[in-house]
């Protein structure tokens, strides 16, 4: 077998592989000898079939199997021998000429194929001692814990029927039927719907028109759907709702005590406070972690500058661009609305894609040298997290991971990345700084934040297709159940993040 390098330009490589016809024929004869005693052909005793007849009957199929085995097994062997790692799965090309292919299968012509790939660049790791980060930590006050508990308690608040007119904070129970241009529309009807006035759950203008109604009242409300309403057939349109009020109830008092804790399934108010404080600490800890990670990645980005495999960059850019287009479509906005042009946006996001790929390769090299690994237990926990996100679809998700090559790597990548960050935190200079909640949670330059984060799907340093870890995954996310078209307004949780 001859292995000839035909291209070595930057990170691009092209390798021509030639296996002489006589070698292919020799391999075929070995296979024929192996099956000689096993085949059954009419007119011949077992093991007595002439070699020429075996070749005539089975030669082409055996040769086809050999070709498939060679293009499957030889590329990784060639890369290993050359000491190279391919950024993506190497592209394999061979003759498409039917006559030439027939000659190869008949061992009358050399078998040739070409490998095209980009190598992962060698990365010389630098000292991390010069990296300095500030870890912002916010203290949690009793007032904040109390405020959070009161919000939780509000959702469990009891209501008592009242006589008279509904006011802000009261709960009304109603039937309603929505119409556009006099015609009822899908999702615009409900019975015994409960709404707390002032909660902002319904279309702007809807709840305010119910202030002052009484049980038994019937009223027609006119509202206009927001221009960015998720149901496109309703967005921006005027609608009427025929409403029948069935009940008006006033909110009961809420106190933080053992009775409230019991109603929430806990043994005491102290336990409730402990859990809420822990939840706030976890929330703030996540923000702190993300800010620290951002600082580390920014400084790594300054430390490491090298050519990146363009196939990985293109794949990453395609992922980003699909999300950008989806976001624009859902918001009804254009690039001009965002004070840019498509050309400028493409240029900016291509830089982001290149940064993500480069940082992904750096983190991979750091992790590899540090012996960072992801255990099977960690992968199982990540899989269970996926299953919990999509109740009722557990079987389909498990089947996806079982049948999809590389799917488990989508779970492994973000875990690996976070463990590398943990490793770096043991080596870099970290200074803790106590800040207010407002400072910690401040949204400082969202664009800079986005650029600072590597995608969870950062390419691992391995000879495989660039992988994603989103769920889903930037495989594809499972479709979430759709909300009612009306009269609810678009909520934050409806956004396709």
Secondary structure, 3 states (H helix, E strand, C coil): CEEEEEEEECCEEEEEEEECHHHHHHHHHHHHHHHCCCCCCCCCCCCCCCHHHHHHHHHHHHHHHHHHHHHHHHHHHHHHHHCCCECCCCEEEECCCHHHHHHHHCCCCCEEEEEEEEECCCCCCCCCCCCEEEEEEECCCHHHHHHHHHHHHHHCCCEEECCCCCCCCCEEEEEEEEEECCEEEEEEEEEEEEEECCCCCECCCCHHHHCCCCCCCEEEEEEECCCCCCCCCCCCCEEEEEEEEEEEEEECCCCCCHHHHHHCCCCCHHHHHHHHHHHHHHHHHHHHHHHHHHHHHHHHHHHCCCCCCHHHHHHHHHHHHHHHHHHHHHHCCCCHHHCCCHHHHHHHHHHHHHHHHHHHHHHHHHHHHHCCCCCHHHHHHHHHHHHHHCCCCHHHHHHHHHHCCCHHHHHHHHHHHHHHHHHHHCCCEEEEEEECHHHHHCCCCHHHHHHHCCCCCCCCCCCCCCCCCCCCCCCCCCCCCCCCCCCECCCHHHCCC
